[in-house]
């Protein structure tokens, strides 16, 4: 009887281990975050696929996000309910444009462009850093770490960014789920696919 119970307990543990979610918070020594800092700072090219949820006092909705990032160019395709169709946001060397079914529009900043055309805005100028778990280098910030040394909360430019989940891709730990809040705006970003381009 004891043997059967032991086998049953072992099988239960094996099943639980097999069902573990790969994107859960990293269980590792605190020095793992420090060890990847140089590679993380050098990461400037990636493709990211995910979903963005938007919540305001007036509404709660979501959209799909397809983001291609390069050193001097980025392209964000926002599609779905709060994107009101397909909106292509592009930035290249200080020039920004947004293209949708109504035409092509330009503005001095991507934030102003999104606000004018969509009625809401993401902090695009800082998002390329925040999505890597890093503060932007253009302003002061406050950064808290969890028990493993990974970023847990970042406050910068009036935004509060909570890092809720991480995923390991190409031996690099990257945020998988983060919540960004600014006044009464709450944006939940969930990355379903990270494709970083790393130098050999």
C-alpha positions, 0 to 999 in steps of 0.5 A, spaced: 500 500 500 505 504 501 509 503 495 502 504 491 501 511 495 509 513 493 508 511 486 501 515 486 505 521 489 510 521 484 506 521 478 502 527 481 508 531 482 510 529 475 504 531 472 504 538 475 511 539 473 509 537 466 503 542 466 508 548 469 507 554 465 513 556 461 512 564 462 512 564 469 517 568 473 524 566 473 526 561 479 534 563 479 539 566 482 539 574 483 545 574 479 542 572 473 539 579 471 546 582 472 549 577 468 545 579 462 545 586 462 550 587 457 547 583 452 540 586 454 543 593 453 545 591 446 539 588 444 536 593 438 533 589 433 527 584 434 520 582 432 514 582 438 507 579 437 502 580 442 496 583 445 495 590 448 489 591 453 486 598 454 482 600 460 480 607 462 474 610 466 470 610 459 471 603 456 475 597 456 478 594 450 484 590 446 488 590 440 493 586 437 500 588 436 505 587 431 512 590 433 518 590 428 524 594 431 531 596 428 536 601 430 534 607 426 527 604 424 521 601 428 514 599 425 508 598 429 502 595 426 496 596 431 489 592 429 483 590 433 477 594 436 481 600 440 485 600 433 479 601 429 481 597 424 489 597 422 493 602 424 501 602 422 505 607 426 512 608 423 518 612 426 525 613 422 530 618 425 525 623 428 520 622 423 513 619 425 507 617 421 501 613 422 497 610 416 490 607 416 484 607 412 483 614 412 490 616 409 497 617 412 498 622 418 505 625 421 506 629 427 512 631 431 512 625 436 509 618 436 505 620 442 502 626 439 500 622 432 497 616 436 493 621 440 490 625 434 488 619 430 486 614 435 484 618 441 489 615 446 497 614 446 502 609 448 509 611 451 512 609 444 518 614 445 520 610 452 517 603 450 523 600 446 527 600 453 521 598 458 519 592 454 526 590 455 526 591 462 530 597 462 529 605 464 529 610 458 535 614 458 532 621 457 529 622 464 529 620 472 526 614 474 525 609 480 526 602 479 524 596 484 527 589 484 524 583 486 527 577 490 531 574 484 534 581 482 529 582 476 525 589 475 519 589 479 516 596 478 519 602 474 516 609 475 518 614 469 515 620 466 509 619 470 508 612 468 508 606 473 510 599 469 509 593 473 513 587 471 508 581 472 512 575 468 518 573 464 520 568 459 527 566 456 528 567 449 535 565 446 538 565 453 535 572 455 530 573 460 525 578 457 518 581 459 512 577 457 507 581 461 507 588 464 502 593 466 503 600 465 499 606 468 498 613 467 493 617 471 486 613 469 489 609 463 491 602 464 495 598 459 496 591 459 501 588 454 502 581 453 507 578 449 505 572 445 512 571 441 519 574 442 524 574 436 530 578 438 536 578 433 542 577 437 549 579 435 553 572 435 
